Amino acid sequence: MSRLRRLDRAILSEGADSTPIDSDDQESLIAHLAEQNNASRRFFLRVLIASILVEIPISVLGMRLSVGGARPVALLLVCHVLTLINGLYDFQHPSEARGELFGGAFGASIDVETTRRNTDVVGKLVSAGKWLLSFYGILVLNTVVLLQLLRQVYLLHGFEAIDTLLILPVINIIAMALVRKWYGDISREIRALHGLKYKFKTA
């Protein structure tokens, strides 16, 4: 039995008389769970983004003093900024959870019908551009920048310079991806609760 069905059974069996929940109450319960999920996501993102904002000046200064060179410092700064941009995606409304930063404004200007009317090359370029502007496109770009940063630091100082300054951006990227996955998984389970609703109206 799935976790959702166990939850449904627990709700039905709550109370001595095992009275079924009214249809409106079921809808209210699902809406409450969705709001709790949204609130938890916003809280964790605020904490993560605040920690990154605190890290930026400290890590940039530390990179300049310990590693030196303008390129590693610039790459580290770009990595932090891209992680913050990923955080902006997750502050959107759940209906925009596909990861389009500009939401309806960008999506509406390049709709499916317009893409079909364009040539295959233009259509592919549009699709590639939309993917690059998505949460996962920025995440991949951020990973590439981080790998470039690790390479630059290794070429300058070897493994001894790969310390906390470079571990923190990795942790930030992983944490941002995990928050999104956690939120998405719970959102899908909450939406699945609509399929478990039953019709019942109290007098």
Secondary structure as UniProt FT lines:
FT   HELIX           3..13
FT   TURN            16..17
FT   HELIX           23..66
FT   HELIX           70..90
FT   HELIX           94..96
FT   TURN            97..99
FT   TURN            101..102
FT   HELIX           103..109
FT   HELIX           112..117
FT   HELIX           120..132
FT   HELIX           135..157
FT   HELIX           158..161
FT   HELIX           164..192
FT   HELIX           193..196
//
